[in-house]
Amino acid sequence: MKANYLKFVLPVILWLFTFGVYAQSYTVTGVVKDANDGLGLPGVNVIEKGTQNGTITDFDGNYKITLLNADGVLQFSFIGYKTMEVPVNGQALLNVDMTSELTELDELVVIGYGVQKKKVATGAIASVKAEEITSRPILRVEEAMQGRTPGVQVTSLSGQPGEAPTVRVRGAGTTGNAEPLYIVDGMRVGGIDALNPSDIESMEILKDAGSAAIYGASAANGVVLITTKSGKAGKLKVTYSAYYGIQNPIKKLDMLNADQYREYWNEAKTNSGITKPDEFFDMNEITHNTNWQDHIFESNAGMTDHNIAISGGNEKSNYASSLSYFDQNGIIGGDKSYFKRLSARLNSNHQVKEWLRFGNTFTYSHIEKKNIGSNESFNGVYSGALNLDPLTPLYETDETILSQAPYSNQPVVKNSEGQVYGISNLVGSEVVNPMALLEIQTAKTRVDKIVGSVFAEAEIIKGLVVKTNAGIDLAYVLDDSYRPLYYLNSAQSNTEKTSVSKGITRYFTWQWDNTLSYTKKINEHTITGLVGISAIESAQENLSGFNAKVPVNDPDNIYLDMATDTVWTAGGGASAGSMYSTFGRVTYDFKSRYAFTGILRRDGSSNFGANERYGYFPSLGVSWFLSEEPFMPTLGPVNYLKLRASWGINGNEAIGRYQYVASMDKTRGYIFGGGRLTGASPSFIENADIKWEQSEQIDIAFDAGVFENKLTVTFDYYIKNTKDLLERVPIPGHVGNDAPFANVGSVQNKGIEIALNWRHRVNDLNYSFGVNGSYNINKMTKINSQLTGASWSVFPDITKTTEGDPIAYFYGFKTDGIFQNQAEVFQHIGSTGAVLQPKAVAGDVRFVDVNNDGILNDDDRTKIGSPTPDFTLGINGSVEYKNFDFSFLLTGAYGHEIFNGTQRIDLRYTNRTTAVLDRWTGEGTSNEVPRAAWTDVNRNYRISDMYVENGSYLKVKNVQLGYNIPQNLLNIVGIESWRVYVSGENLYTFTDYSGVDPEIGARSALDLGIDRGVYPQSRTIRFGTVLTF
């Protein structure tokens, strides 16, 4: 038995041993180095040609591969270097020196319906690559552009989880929608909040009309082209990345404590002539001293992100897939304010024949979010925390008070443990206990979104390629809201019925693009022609329901059929729009020295009437690689110099649907027989002649490389004139309709952009530094009538837009300090000899009679500041030394103002910031902060430059320190690379602004730079890791 066993086992052992020896003889090791400096190259793809067998080099350029064929050929490829094929010929040690192939100008950039070498690009195209995106953990795709390129301003609207920032490309060119157009893998998308930043390969921003005209009627505000990752030939690659972050508010405002508050309001009553003792606070009384900010803010609010990406392929097919999950709780209210996103992506490309290729992109995402308001009036949670008095307790525990109204007879708000939230008996109106307000927040939104496309590309003859691409963008948005019974104060309550509302909206867009391109090279002449057609159709449909008397109190599990009220409310609506386009582009270059681009696009949009439905959008661009001219002398350290110029016209068709027709409004009424009757009538007078907002732009620029291209310089000068702005034209009130829309306005943006980037490597030290800035002047050059906007409460028309001024400047009274005594009041005389402010007393604000008519009224309101920065700045840098890496990003804006609404002083008994500690209390005490007043007959609270502050800032946006685990340790466990890092976001802001944060985005084109109590951004520390197998 034993002999038989050995007869069987020994051959197997010998065969395995022989196989091991055989395999070892085909194991090849080596080092891949840069032929220029002799340093090892990390991340080089090493593939056994004709197979999927491959590996990549480690941090020092080392590699090890076991071949399938003793006579195999190794293929070495790396971005920016010439691909090399080296026969093994039985060698066990094979070192390779790779030669650089690409300069920065040889890189390919996406230009819309194609790619082009940066060297021959004639437009102003800024690129953000994958390594720049992944170098900073970001929440939203737009943040990848922040501080990276001049002329693109990305401003956080608030710290609300999932909140979209404001993006402006070369200023605001419209009083309507000024956001850029987003194209993802060729598909126009209606929002990018569902896109996972880790999926992005590159982003190109088309800033000038010369490059953006290929998108014609939708490109006036710039175009952002996003390309997602695709697979590469080689072995299966699995990457897992994750981080956990802790968030805290970047700043808390210093508010009056209980003693300071009582002193302030006692003084206010004294100043207003109140003498009754019972009207004053007892300063010796021991009461509550509630700091509401401490209660609403979450300490160390969590956020987490997990992402797994799998890619691979061979010479014929490749794929890239990913699965990610992101979860962020808000710094206000915790799980009452959150954003969650689950997304999955699959991209593939297949070379079926030498002349035929097809592929697909597919993304599914699911989003859940709760919002509590980001920049609202005093009825918001954060603004309530700033304005509610500190004498009100968080919870009311006094049994005597609880036995009295309103606690005894109203549905007061309680927490989950049954504790009753305190109700102020001082402050009323919209200011309520912010924690009680948080308790009743139940609104939730869920989004399911699918974006996908398929394409096929065939080369009919050499150089002639036909491509078709079809895609869809489908989204379902579900909105849920439950309104419980509550009593916050006499002005904020729901004491009769609980209610539930549900809504669902379906968005569907299909797009089909077909292009035919031909490239021909004759000697040193290269010409490419492209023609194409595009069809897009979008539809939206919504349905909503409402019912009352819900018997249960479980906001997450309440449905319409649970309500018992007999009266149901239902609603719905739909809209649709389409665009049909034809376009063409011709590019030509000679020796890559002279280049020309010409574009013409014709768009037809259903957003306009039959008279103006179609528009033409041309552009021309040229470039001259001056440094390659034989007659040019040696330019010393300058390695290349390229001049370029472009001109073009783009359009803006994002004006909303059906603006050219008068839709019917069924809620309108009219007076008949002494009473008001409700009926249907046209909502406004139709105008079938409205057309595109049209933007014409000129760009003159140069690009240069200095000191062996270690330093690159880009400079652009541009003038962008936008005309035919769509606005309402005033009509007499007796017409009985709202004003019609008409193309009556014009705006100009003019400025310069500069970017300097330095990259260098010295032995084991690799470092880079970049600075970019843009200076932009925004001016309304024509307007039919003044535009006002951003009104709230006692602040009507905070912004105004008039001819010759920037869009939405702050509009109010100018001040000239504080009256120090009554004599100064009487000496403040107008042109008529009358006292301008006869009701004022010492300590009141001195307002300026701007028009010098001897009367102080609203005619004296004027420009008191602008929320639009003159100059924006970005500074970034990175250092890599052996296994360590460090990077930073700074962003800034200068030359603008902020309207600080948190300094509002019109409501009685609201709390104040500690700025009022420097108020006027007697002659010579203050010339900036007015007296405390109970009765403000002088209207010190009116809109004036006292609310306007310098909004300039420089922010330490991100700092990151990383470490790569040594490769010799990773080889033991079979890990290709492993990096760990710690990252800090919004670490510090250099500013003179007294509010929480000077980085305030735009709620609309006419509502920007206004701080109503913005949901603060968070200071975030992240701990992350990236593993590749």
KALIN-V884183 format. One record per helix or strand. SS is the DSSP state (a for helix, b for strand). FROM is the first residue (numbers start at 1). TO is the last residue. If there is no record, write none. Layout:
((SS	FROM	TO) (SS	FROM	TO))
This chain:
((a	2	24) (b	27	34) (b	40	40) (b	45	48) (b	54	56) (b	62	66) (b	73	77) (b	81	81) (b	84	87) (b	93	93) (b	96	98) (b	100	100) (a	104	106) (b	108	110) (b	115	117) (a	118	120) (b	125	129) (a	130	134) (a	141	145) (b	152	155) (b	166	169) (b	181	184) (b	187	188) (a	197	199) (b	200	206) (a	209	218) (b	223	228) (b	234	249) (b	255	255) (a	258	271) (a	277	279) (a	292	296) (b	297	297) (b	301	313) (b	317	330) (b	332	332) (b	334	353) (b	356	370) (a	381	387) (b	395	395) (a	399	402) (b	412	412) (b	414	414) (b	420	421) (a	434	439) (b	444	461) (b	464	483) (b	486	489) (b	492	494) (b	499	522) (b	525	548) (b	550	550) (a	555	557) (a	560	562) (b	563	563) (b	569	590) (b	594	605) (a	610	612) (b	614	625) (a	626	628) (b	638	652) (b	664	672) (b	675	682) (b	684	684) (b	693	706) (b	711	728) (a	733	735) (b	738	738) (b	741	762) (b	765	782) (b	787	789) (b	792	792) (b	795	795) (b	799	801) (b	809	813) (b	815	818) (a	822	827) (b	829	829) (b	835	835) (b	845	847) (a	858	860) (b	862	866) (b	871	881) (b	884	894) (b	897	900) (a	901	903) (b	913	913) (a	914	918) (b	944	944) (b	948	950) (b	953	964) (a	967	973) (b	977	991) (b	1002	1004) (b	1007	1008) (b	1010	1011) (b	1018	1028))
